[in-house]
């Protein structure tokens, strides 16, 4: 069951959790995955990314991974991040929240065009 009292996630945190939901990634890999997932609509710069990552680690949503890369194929200084169990629960709660909003819109036969009186 999804926690109904969970605070909504910021768009940056939502996109980062989505990027980490399938595998561990380093910062640049997260930015590229967010770009791919959003089909170029979300451009996450380093300031937003690393500020969000720090807050997410503090909140227990993600952690630094123990993953070490082969220096011959990757920069050994790269830090990889991994979603935690709490992060997965927060992502599930947010996706459920979005699902409920879409269901309400469908019940009202709204579409993006007529939702704003266009």
GUPA-436395 format. One record per atom (N, C-alpha, C): residue number from 0; atom name; y, x, z. Coordinates in Angstrom, 1 decimal. Example, Ala and Ser with C-alpha at 12.3 -4.5 7.8 and 13.67 -1.06 7.14 Angstrom:
<sites>
k / a / y / x / z
0 / N / -5.7 / 13.2 / 7.8
0 / CA / -4.5 / 12.3 / 7.8
0 / C / -3.3 / 13.2 / 7.8
1 / N / -2.2 / 12.8 / 7.1
1 / CA / -1.1 / 13.7 / 7.1
1 / C / 0.0 / 12.9 / 7.9
</sites>
This chain:
<sites>
k / a / y / x / z
0 / N / -1.2 / 0.8 / 0.0
0 / CA / 0.0 / 0.0 / 0.0
0 / C / 1.2 / 0.9 / 0.0
1 / N / 2.3 / 0.5 / -0.7
1 / CA / 3.5 / 1.2 / -0.9
1 / C / 4.4 / 0.9 / 0.2
2 / N / 5.1 / 1.9 / 0.8
2 / CA / 6.1 / 1.7 / 1.9
2 / C / 7.3 / 1.0 / 1.3
3 / N / 7.6 / -0.2 / 1.7
3 / CA / 8.7 / -1.0 / 1.2
3 / C / 10.0 / -0.5 / 1.8
4 / N / 10.0 / 0.2 / 3.0
4 / CA / 11.2 / 0.7 / 3.6
4 / C / 11.6 / 2.0 / 3.1
5 / N / 10.9 / 2.6 / 2.2
5 / CA / 11.3 / 4.0 / 1.7
5 / C / 12.6 / 3.9 / 1.0
6 / N / 13.4 / 4.9 / 1.3
6 / CA / 14.7 / 4.9 / 0.6
6 / C / 14.5 / 5.2 / -0.9
7 / N / 15.4 / 4.6 / -1.7
7 / CA / 15.3 / 4.9 / -3.2
7 / C / 15.5 / 6.4 / -3.4
8 / N / 14.9 / 6.9 / -4.4
8 / CA / 15.1 / 8.3 / -4.8
8 / C / 16.3 / 8.4 / -5.8
9 / N / 16.9 / 9.6 / -5.7
9 / CA / 17.9 / 9.8 / -6.7
9 / C / 17.3 / 10.0 / -8.1
10 / N / 18.0 / 9.8 / -9.2
10 / CA / 17.4 / 10.1 / -10.5
10 / C / 16.8 / 11.5 / -10.6
11 / N / 17.5 / 12.5 / -10.1
11 / CA / 17.1 / 13.9 / -10.2
11 / C / 15.7 / 14.0 / -9.5
12 / N / 15.6 / 13.5 / -8.3
12 / CA / 14.4 / 13.7 / -7.5
12 / C / 13.3 / 12.9 / -8.2
13 / N / 13.5 / 11.7 / -8.7
13 / CA / 12.5 / 11.0 / -9.4
13 / C / 12.0 / 11.8 / -10.6
14 / N / 12.8 / 12.4 / -11.4
14 / CA / 12.4 / 13.1 / -12.6
14 / C / 11.7 / 14.4 / -12.2
15 / N / 12.1 / 15.0 / -11.1
15 / CA / 11.4 / 16.2 / -10.6
15 / C / 10.0 / 15.9 / -10.2
16 / N / 9.9 / 14.8 / -9.4
16 / CA / 8.5 / 14.4 / -8.9
16 / C / 7.6 / 14.0 / -10.1
17 / N / 8.2 / 13.3 / -11.1
17 / CA / 7.4 / 13.0 / -12.3
17 / C / 6.9 / 14.3 / -13.0
18 / N / 7.8 / 15.3 / -13.1
18 / CA / 7.4 / 16.5 / -13.7
18 / C / 6.3 / 17.2 / -13.0
19 / N / 6.4 / 17.1 / -11.6
19 / CA / 5.4 / 17.8 / -10.8
19 / C / 4.1 / 17.0 / -10.6
20 / N / 4.1 / 15.8 / -11.0
20 / CA / 3.0 / 14.9 / -10.7
20 / C / 1.7 / 15.3 / -11.5
21 / N / 1.9 / 16.0 / -12.6
21 / CA / 0.7 / 16.4 / -13.4
21 / C / 0.2 / 17.9 / -13.2
22 / N / 1.2 / 18.7 / -12.7
22 / CA / 0.8 / 20.1 / -12.5
22 / C / 1.9 / 20.9 / -11.8
23 / N / 1.6 / 22.0 / -11.3
23 / CA / 2.6 / 22.9 / -10.6
23 / C / 3.5 / 23.5 / -11.7
24 / N / 4.8 / 23.6 / -11.5
24 / CA / 5.7 / 24.2 / -12.4
24 / C / 6.7 / 25.0 / -11.8
25 / N / 7.3 / 26.0 / -12.5
25 / CA / 8.4 / 26.7 / -12.0
25 / C / 9.7 / 26.0 / -12.4
26 / N / 10.9 / 26.5 / -12.0
26 / CA / 12.1 / 25.8 / -12.2
26 / C / 12.4 / 25.5 / -13.7
27 / N / 12.3 / 26.5 / -14.5
27 / CA / 12.6 / 26.3 / -15.9
27 / C / 11.6 / 25.3 / -16.5
28 / N / 10.3 / 25.4 / -16.1
28 / CA / 9.3 / 24.5 / -16.6
28 / C / 9.6 / 23.0 / -16.2
29 / N / 10.1 / 22.9 / -15.0
29 / CA / 10.5 / 21.5 / -14.5
29 / C / 11.7 / 21.0 / -15.4
30 / N / 12.7 / 21.8 / -15.7
30 / CA / 13.8 / 21.4 / -16.5
30 / C / 13.3 / 21.0 / -17.9
31 / N / 12.4 / 21.8 / -18.5
31 / CA / 11.9 / 21.5 / -19.8
31 / C / 11.0 / 20.2 / -19.8
32 / N / 10.2 / 20.0 / -18.7
32 / CA / 9.4 / 18.7 / -18.6
32 / C / 10.3 / 17.5 / -18.5
33 / N / 11.4 / 17.6 / -17.7
33 / CA / 12.3 / 16.5 / -17.5
33 / C / 12.9 / 16.2 / -18.9
34 / N / 13.3 / 17.2 / -19.6
34 / CA / 13.9 / 17.0 / -20.9
34 / C / 12.9 / 16.3 / -21.8
35 / N / 11.6 / 16.7 / -21.8
35 / CA / 10.6 / 16.1 / -22.7
35 / C / 10.3 / 14.7 / -22.2
36 / N / 10.2 / 14.5 / -20.9
36 / CA / 9.8 / 13.1 / -20.4
36 / C / 10.9 / 12.1 / -20.7
37 / N / 12.2 / 12.6 / -20.7
37 / CA / 13.3 / 11.7 / -20.9
37 / C / 13.7 / 11.6 / -22.4
38 / N / 13.0 / 12.3 / -23.2
38 / CA / 13.3 / 12.4 / -24.7
38 / C / 14.7 / 12.9 / -24.9
39 / N / 15.1 / 13.9 / -24.0
39 / CA / 16.4 / 14.5 / -24.2
39 / C / 17.6 / 13.7 / -23.5
40 / N / 17.3 / 12.6 / -22.9
40 / CA / 18.4 / 11.8 / -22.3
40 / C / 18.8 / 12.3 / -20.9
41 / N / 18.0 / 13.1 / -20.3
41 / CA / 18.4 / 13.7 / -19.0
41 / C / 18.4 / 15.2 / -19.1
42 / N / 19.6 / 15.7 / -18.9
42 / CA / 19.8 / 17.2 / -19.0
42 / C / 20.1 / 17.7 / -17.6
43 / N / 19.1 / 18.3 / -17.0
43 / CA / 19.2 / 18.8 / -15.6
43 / C / 19.5 / 20.2 / -15.6
44 / N / 20.7 / 20.6 / -15.1
44 / CA / 21.1 / 21.9 / -15.1
44 / C / 20.6 / 22.6 / -13.8
45 / N / 20.7 / 24.0 / -13.8
45 / CA / 20.2 / 24.7 / -12.6
45 / C / 20.7 / 24.3 / -11.3
46 / N / 22.0 / 24.0 / -11.2
46 / CA / 22.6 / 23.6 / -9.9
46 / C / 22.0 / 22.3 / -9.4
47 / N / 21.8 / 21.3 / -10.2
47 / CA / 21.2 / 20.1 / -9.8
47 / C / 19.7 / 20.3 / -9.5
48 / N / 19.0 / 21.1 / -10.3
48 / CA / 17.6 / 21.3 / -10.1
48 / C / 17.4 / 22.0 / -8.8
49 / N / 18.0 / 23.2 / -8.6
49 / CA / 17.7 / 24.0 / -7.4
49 / C / 18.3 / 23.4 / -6.1
50 / N / 19.4 / 22.7 / -6.2
50 / CA / 19.9 / 21.9 / -5.0
50 / C / 18.9 / 20.8 / -4.6
51 / N / 18.4 / 20.1 / -5.6
51 / CA / 17.4 / 19.1 / -5.4
51 / C / 16.1 / 19.6 / -4.8
52 / N / 15.6 / 20.7 / -5.4
52 / CA / 14.4 / 21.3 / -5.0
52 / C / 14.5 / 21.7 / -3.5
53 / N / 15.6 / 22.3 / -3.1
53 / CA / 15.8 / 22.7 / -1.7
53 / C / 15.7 / 21.5 / -0.8
54 / N / 16.4 / 20.4 / -1.1
54 / CA / 16.4 / 19.2 / -0.3
54 / C / 15.0 / 18.6 / -0.3
55 / N / 14.3 / 18.6 / -1.4
55 / CA / 13.0 / 18.1 / -1.5
55 / C / 12.0 / 18.9 / -0.6
56 / N / 12.1 / 20.2 / -0.6
56 / CA / 11.3 / 21.0 / 0.3
56 / C / 11.5 / 20.6 / 1.7
57 / N / 12.8 / 20.5 / 2.1
57 / CA / 13.2 / 20.2 / 3.5
57 / C / 12.7 / 18.8 / 3.9
58 / N / 12.6 / 17.9 / 2.9
58 / CA / 12.1 / 16.5 / 3.2
58 / C / 10.6 / 16.4 / 3.1
59 / N / 9.9 / 17.5 / 2.7
59 / CA / 8.5 / 17.5 / 2.6
59 / C / 7.9 / 16.9 / 1.4
60 / N / 8.7 / 16.6 / 0.4
60 / CA / 8.2 / 16.0 / -0.9
60 / C / 7.5 / 17.0 / -1.8
61 / N / 7.9 / 18.2 / -1.7
61 / CA / 7.3 / 19.3 / -2.5
61 / C / 7.2 / 20.5 / -1.6
62 / N / 6.5 / 21.5 / -2.1
62 / CA / 6.4 / 22.8 / -1.4
62 / C / 6.3 / 23.9 / -2.5
63 / N / 6.6 / 25.1 / -2.1
63 / CA / 6.3 / 26.2 / -3.0
63 / C / 4.8 / 26.4 / -3.1
64 / N / 4.4 / 26.6 / -4.3
64 / CA / 2.9 / 26.8 / -4.5
64 / C / 2.5 / 28.2 / -4.2
65 / N / 1.2 / 28.3 / -3.9
65 / CA / 0.6 / 29.6 / -3.7
65 / C / 0.3 / 30.3 / -5.1
66 / N / 0.5 / 29.5 / -6.2
66 / CA / 0.1 / 30.0 / -7.5
66 / C / 0.9 / 31.3 / -7.8
67 / N / 0.1 / 32.2 / -8.3
67 / CA / 0.7 / 33.5 / -8.7
67 / C / 0.3 / 33.7 / -10.2
68 / N / 1.2 / 34.2 / -10.9
68 / CA / 1.0 / 34.3 / -12.4
68 / C / 0.6 / 35.7 / -12.7
69 / N / 0.1 / 35.8 / -13.9
69 / CA / -0.2 / 37.2 / -14.4
69 / C / 1.1 / 37.7 / -15.0
70 / N / 1.6 / 38.8 / -14.4
70 / CA / 2.9 / 39.4 / -14.8
70 / C / 2.9 / 39.8 / -16.3
71 / N / 1.8 / 40.0 / -16.9
71 / CA / 1.8 / 40.3 / -18.3
71 / C / 2.1 / 39.1 / -19.2
72 / N / 2.0 / 37.9 / -18.7
72 / CA / 2.3 / 36.7 / -19.5
72 / C / 3.5 / 35.9 / -18.9
73 / N / 3.9 / 36.2 / -17.7
73 / CA / 5.0 / 35.5 / -17.1
73 / C / 5.8 / 36.4 / -16.1
74 / N / 7.0 / 36.0 / -15.8
74 / CA / 7.8 / 36.7 / -14.8
74 / C / 7.2 / 36.5 / -13.4
75 / N / 6.8 / 37.6 / -12.8
75 / CA / 6.2 / 37.5 / -11.4
75 / C / 7.2 / 37.0 / -10.4
76 / N / 8.5 / 37.0 / -10.7
76 / CA / 9.4 / 36.5 / -9.7
76 / C / 9.5 / 34.9 / -9.7
77 / N / 9.0 / 34.3 / -10.7
77 / CA / 9.1 / 32.8 / -10.7
77 / C / 8.4 / 32.2 / -9.6
78 / N / 9.0 / 31.2 / -9.0
78 / CA / 8.5 / 30.4 / -7.9
78 / C / 7.9 / 29.1 / -8.5
79 / N / 6.7 / 28.8 / -8.2
79 / CA / 6.1 / 27.5 / -8.7
79 / C / 6.2 / 26.5 / -7.5
80 / N / 6.4 / 25.2 / -7.9
80 / CA / 6.5 / 24.1 / -7.0
80 / C / 5.4 / 23.2 / -7.2
81 / N / 5.0 / 22.5 / -6.1
81 / CA / 3.9 / 21.6 / -6.1
81 / C / 4.3 / 20.3 / -5.3
82 / N / 3.9 / 19.2 / -5.8
82 / CA / 4.2 / 17.9 / -5.1
82 / C / 3.2 / 17.8 / -3.9
83 / N / 3.7 / 17.2 / -2.8
83 / CA / 2.9 / 17.1 / -1.6
83 / C / 2.4 / 15.6 / -1.6
84 / N / 1.5 / 15.3 / -0.6
84 / CA / 1.1 / 14.0 / -0.4
84 / C / 2.2 / 13.0 / -0.2
85 / N / 3.2 / 13.5 / 0.7
85 / CA / 4.4 / 12.6 / 0.9
85 / C / 5.2 / 12.4 / -0.3
86 / N / 5.2 / 13.4 / -1.2
86 / CA / 5.9 / 13.3 / -2.5
86 / C / 5.3 / 12.3 / -3.4
87 / N / 3.9 / 12.3 / -3.4
87 / CA / 3.2 / 11.3 / -4.2
87 / C / 3.4 / 9.9 / -3.7
88 / N / 3.5 / 9.7 / -2.4
88 / CA / 3.8 / 8.4 / -1.8
88 / C / 5.2 / 8.0 / -2.1
89 / N / 6.1 / 8.9 / -2.1
89 / CA / 7.5 / 8.5 / -2.4
89 / C / 7.6 / 8.2 / -3.9
90 / N / 6.9 / 8.9 / -4.7
90 / CA / 7.0 / 8.6 / -6.2
90 / C / 6.3 / 7.2 / -6.4
91 / N / 5.2 / 7.0 / -5.8
91 / CA / 4.5 / 5.7 / -6.0
91 / C / 5.5 / 4.5 / -5.5
92 / N / 6.1 / 4.7 / -4.4
92 / CA / 7.1 / 3.7 / -3.9
92 / C / 8.2 / 3.4 / -4.9
93 / N / 8.7 / 4.5 / -5.4
93 / CA / 9.8 / 4.4 / -6.4
93 / C / 9.4 / 3.7 / -7.7
94 / N / 8.2 / 4.1 / -8.1
94 / CA / 7.7 / 3.4 / -9.4
94 / C / 7.4 / 1.9 / -9.1
95 / N / 6.9 / 1.6 / -7.9
95 / CA / 6.7 / 0.2 / -7.6
95 / C / 8.0 / -0.5 / -7.5
96 / N / 9.0 / 0.1 / -7.0
96 / CA / 10.4 / -0.5 / -7.0
96 / C / 10.9 / -0.8 / -8.4
97 / N / 10.7 / 0.2 / -9.3
97 / CA / 11.1 / 0.0 / -10.7
97 / C / 10.3 / -1.2 / -11.3
98 / N / 9.0 / -1.2 / -11.0
98 / CA / 8.1 / -2.2 / -11.6
98 / C / 8.6 / -3.6 / -11.2
99 / N / 9.0 / -3.7 / -9.9
99 / CA / 9.5 / -5.0 / -9.4
99 / C / 10.8 / -5.4 / -10.0
100 / N / 11.7 / -4.5 / -10.3
100 / CA / 12.9 / -4.8 / -10.9
100 / C / 12.7 / -5.3 / -12.4
101 / N / 11.8 / -4.6 / -13.1
101 / CA / 11.5 / -5.0 / -14.4
101 / C / 10.8 / -6.4 / -14.5
102 / N / 10.0 / -6.7 / -13.5
102 / CA / 9.4 / -8.0 / -13.4
102 / C / 10.4 / -9.1 / -13.2
103 / N / 11.4 / -8.8 / -12.4
103 / CA / 12.5 / -9.8 / -12.2
103 / C / 13.2 / -10.0 / -13.5
104 / N / 13.5 / -8.9 / -14.2
104 / CA / 14.3 / -9.0 / -15.4
104 / C / 13.5 / -9.8 / -16.5
105 / N / 12.1 / -9.6 / -16.5
105 / CA / 11.3 / -10.3 / -17.5
105 / C / 11.3 / -11.8 / -17.1
106 / N / 11.2 / -12.1 / -15.8
106 / CA / 11.2 / -13.5 / -15.4
106 / C / 12.5 / -14.2 / -15.8
107 / N / 13.6 / -13.5 / -15.8
107 / CA / 14.9 / -14.0 / -16.2
107 / C / 15.1 / -13.9 / -17.7
108 / N / 14.1 / -13.5 / -18.4
108 / CA / 14.2 / -13.2 / -19.9
108 / C / 15.4 / -12.4 / -20.3
109 / N / 15.6 / -11.4 / -19.5
109 / CA / 16.7 / -10.5 / -19.8
109 / C / 16.2 / -9.3 / -20.6
110 / N / 17.1 / -8.9 / -21.4
110 / CA / 16.9 / -7.6 / -22.2
110 / C / 18.1 / -6.8 / -22.0
111 / N / 18.1 / -5.5 / -22.3
111 / CA / 19.3 / -4.7 / -22.1
111 / C / 20.5 / -5.2 / -22.9
112 / N / 20.2 / -5.9 / -24.0
112 / CA / 21.3 / -6.4 / -24.9
112 / C / 22.0 / -7.6 / -24.2
113 / N / 21.2 / -8.6 / -23.7
113 / CA / 21.8 / -9.8 / -23.2
113 / C / 22.0 / -9.7 / -21.7
114 / N / 21.6 / -8.7 / -21.0
114 / CA / 21.8 / -8.5 / -19.6
114 / C / 23.3 / -8.3 / -19.3
115 / N / 24.0 / -7.7 / -20.2
115 / CA / 25.4 / -7.4 / -20.0
115 / C / 26.3 / -8.3 / -20.8
116 / N / 25.8 / -9.4 / -21.3
116 / CA / 26.6 / -10.4 / -22.0
116 / C / 26.9 / -9.9 / -23.4
117 / N / 26.1 / -9.0 / -23.9
117 / CA / 26.5 / -8.5 / -25.3
117 / C / 25.8 / -9.4 / -26.3
</sites>
